[in-house]
Amino acid sequence: MKQTILIVEDDKMIRQLVAIYLNKEGYETIEAADGEEAKRAFLTYHPCLVILDLMLPKVSGEEVCRWIREQERNEVSIIMLTAKAKTSDKITGLRMGADDYLTKPFEPDELVAHVEAVLRRTGQFCQKIVHDGLCIKPRKGEVLLYETAVNLTKYEFNMLYYFMTNPNRVLTREQLLQNLYPLAEQTVLDRTIDAHIKKLREKVEKDPSHPKRIQTVRGMGYKFVTE
């Protein structure tokens, strides 16, 4: 699983330069040009790390940092990348919730090294699969829909994880049964799959932008759609 990094920077050239270097190292990057866009991207993509400029249009970087920490998702790392170079600014940023602080101008290779160092400390908390605001964390047994916790039963959680690790692939009832109930008899539980699907849809298809994440493929089974 690629680790996702949100780059929040109003200077397009800097933003793209950072993205190029991080992509080269195998990270997935999302870009935001202002504080409001940063909040939307954070809720949609559930990044592992945020590279955050402080002097942003619409909503300041300080406000974005506080807002992220208020989400109670402290496994998300924040590196402040800013022209504010005073020692007092660095102290304020770190106390506000940043994990690291780097000043401009900077060398892209140095920034990558800082990213790697932070993720060595925090990356174990960032095992997740994300699709358009729906996030599953298998090690923590947690599911979020735009940062709101979704309460699933054990079988619903396992089914969603199976779907999200096999996106856009038709899964038959037999495959779903074998995954959820490896020791049970199919003849007893065929209808149970449909019941689980119905409940799961009610919980993860609440957002109007993605009303049909789990689609029925007639005569074949179901698939989790990401395209």
N, C-alpha and C positions, 0 to 999 in steps of 0.2 A: 504494500500500500504506500503510495506516495504521500509525503507530508505536505500539507497545504499551507502556504504563507500568504498573508494579506499585506500588500504594500500600500500604505496610505501616504500619498505625497502629491502635492499640487503641481509640482514641476514635472511635466510629462517626460522630459529627457532623462531626468534622474530616475523616475519611476520605471521607465522602460529599460534603462541601463541595469538597475538592480534586478529586474525580472530576468534579463538575459543571463546574468551571472548565476542567479539561483536556478534557473531552468537547466543550465549547463551542468549543474551539480545534482540534478535529478529531482528537484523540488517542483511542486505544482504551485503556480503563482496566480493570485487574483489582485487586480489593481483598483484603487479608489482614489479620486482626485480631491475629495473634500470630506468633511466629517460626517455629513449625512449619508453620503454614498458608502462611507466606511461602515456605518452601523448596519445598513441594509446588506452589504456584502458579508459582514460578520454573521448575521443571522441566517443567511442563505448557505454559506460555505463552511461554517464551523472550523475556521483555520486552527492549526496547531500553534502558529506564531504570527504576531502582528509587528511589522516594521512601521513605526508611527512617527511622522513629522508632527511638530507641535504647532507651527504657524500655518493653520489650514483655513480655507474659506468655510463659511456657514457655521461649522461647529469646530472649536479648537481641539488640538490634539490632547490637551489636558482633560477636556471634557470627555473625549472619546475614551481615554484611558480609564477615567473614573467610571464611566458607563460600563465598560467591559468588566471591570472588577465587581460592579454591582450585580452583574449577571450570575455571580457565584460560580463561575466557570474558571477557577483559579489554575486549572491545568493549562490554560492558554498563556503562552509566553509573550511578552511585549519588549521589543527593542526600540527605544526612542532614537530617532535619527534626525538631528536638528542642528540649526545654526546657533542655538542658545548654548554658549560654551562656558558660561560662568560656573564656578564650583557650586554656588547656591542653586543654580538651575538644575545641575546634575543631582544634587541632594534632594531637591523638591521632586524631580521626576522619579527617582528611585523610591522615595517614600510614598509617592502616589500609587505605585504599583508596577513600575517598570522593572524588568529583570536585568536590563543592560541599557547603557546610554552611550551613544556614539555621536560625535559632532562632525559637522560639515566644515570644510571639504573633507572627503574621506576616500580611501582606496576601496574599490569594489571587492577585491580579494580579502581585505581586512574585514569588511562587513560579512562576507561569507564565513570567515573564520569565527566571528562573533555568533552568527546564527548556529553554526555547528556546535560551538561550546555551550550555548544555551540549551539546544535540543539534546545534547548529551545528558544534561541534568534533568530535563523535563519531558523528553520525548516518550518515555515509557507511559506517560499519562495520556498520550495522544494517539492511541490505537483506535481508529474509527473508520467508518465508511459513511460517506455523505453524498446525498443527491438532492439538490434544490431544497435545502432547508430541513430535510429529513436526515437525521444522524443517528447511527447505531454504534455503541461502544461495547464490543463483545466482552472485553476483559472486566468492565465495570457493570455489565448487565443493564445498561442505561440506553434509553431512546429519547431523542429530543426532536421536536417539530418546531423549528424557528425558536430554539432555546427554551421552549416549554416542554417540561417532562411529560412523556406519554407512558401511562401505566399499562403494561402488557402482562399477560399470564406467561408462564414458562413456555408453553407451546406456541403462543403468538410471537414471543421473542425469537424462538428458534426458527419459526417459519419466516419471519421477516429477515433474519440474518441469512437464511438459505436463499431467499429471493435476492437480497442485495449483493450477495457474493456470486450470483448467477444472473446478472442483469440482461434484459432483452432476450432471454432464453426461455423457451417453453418448457415448463416443468409439469410432468404428468401427475395425476393423483397418486399413481404408484410410487413415483419418486418422492413426493411429499410425504406419503405414508411411511416409506422406508426411513426417511430422514427424521420424522417426528416420533414414530412408533416402531423402532426396528425389531421389536420382539412380538408385536401384535399381529393379529390376522386381518388382512385387508377386508374381507367380507364383513367384518364387524364394524370397521371404522371408515368405510368409504364416505358416508355422509358427514362424518366428523370433520373431514378436511374442508368441506363446503361451509360448515358452521364456523370454523376457525377463520377462513377467508372473509366471511361476512363481518365478523367482529373486528378483524384486523383492518379491513377497509374503513370501518366506522371510526377507527382511531387515528389512522395515518393519512386519510384523504379528506381532512377537514378544510385544508386551504383551497380556495377556489381556483388557484392557478394550476393545481395538480389534482383534479378530482378523480382521476383514473390512473393511479400509480400501478395498481394490480389489475391487469386485464384478463378477461376470460377468453381463451382461444377454443372455440367450439370444437368438440370432438377430440381435443388434445389435452387441455389442461389450463394452466395459468402462466402468466409471465409478468415480471416486474419491469416496467417500461421506463427507460431513461433517455430515449431518443426523441 
